[in-house]
Amino acid sequence: MSATQETGGITGTKDKDYNLIWFVEQCLSNALRLETYINDAERAGDTELADLFRRAQAESRKGAEQGKDHLRRRISA
């Protein structure tokens, strides 16, 4: 079985569940990374770029919250 066919036999986690966990982690990681980018843009006096990164950060937080909601519902079911 190749890695592209893994459906939980190796990891013990179904692909869809693993994908959801990965998605939440990536959204949270992105929100953290964007904080650095916001600070860099502010230090350079580029408020337009800082605002772009703030909007992107808000979307990453939103994605993480949505993913966490899905996880909560699936874990409690």
C-alpha positions in Angstrom: 0.0 0.0 0.0 1.4 3.4 -1.0 1.2 6.5 1.1 -1.4 7.9 -1.2 -3.7 5.0 -0.3 -3.3 5.3 3.4 -6.7 5.3 5.1 -5.8 4.9 8.7 -4.2 1.4 8.6 -0.7 2.9 9.2 -1.5 6.0 11.3 -4.6 4.7 13.1 -6.4 7.9 12.0 -8.8 8.0 9.0 -7.6 10.4 6.3 -10.5 12.7 6.7 -9.9 13.1 10.4 -6.1 13.5 9.9 -6.8 16.1 7.2 -9.0 18.1 9.6 -6.4 18.0 12.3 -3.7 19.0 9.8 -5.9 21.9 8.6 -6.4 23.3 12.1 -2.7 23.1 12.8 -1.8 24.8 9.6 -4.3 27.6 10.2 -2.9 28.2 13.6 0.7 28.1 12.4 -0.2 30.5 9.6 -1.7 33.0 12.1 1.5 32.9 14.2 3.7 33.3 11.1 1.6 36.3 10.0 2.2 38.0 13.3 5.9 38.2 12.4 5.0 39.5 8.9 2.7 42.2 10.4 5.5 43.3 12.8 8.0 43.4 9.9 5.7 45.5 7.8 4.9 47.9 10.7 8.6 48.4 11.4 9.1 49.3 7.7 6.2 51.7 7.9 4.1 49.8 5.3 0.7 50.0 6.8 -0.9 48.7 3.6 1.0 45.5 3.8 0.5 45.2 7.5 -3.3 45.5 6.9 -3.2 42.8 4.2 -1.4 40.5 6.7 -3.9 41.3 9.4 -6.8 40.3 7.1 -5.0 37.1 6.2 -4.4 36.4 9.9 -8.1 36.9 10.7 -9.0 34.4 8.0 -6.5 31.9 9.3 -8.0 32.3 12.8 -11.5 31.9 11.3 -10.4 28.7 9.5 -8.9 27.3 12.7 -12.0 28.0 14.7 -14.2 26.4 12.1 -11.9 23.4 12.1 -11.9 23.2 15.9 -15.7 23.3 15.8 -15.8 20.3 13.4 -13.3 18.4 15.6 -15.4 19.1 18.8 -18.5 17.7 17.1 -16.8 14.7 15.8 -15.0 13.9 19.0 -18.1 14.2 21.1 -20.2 12.0 18.7 
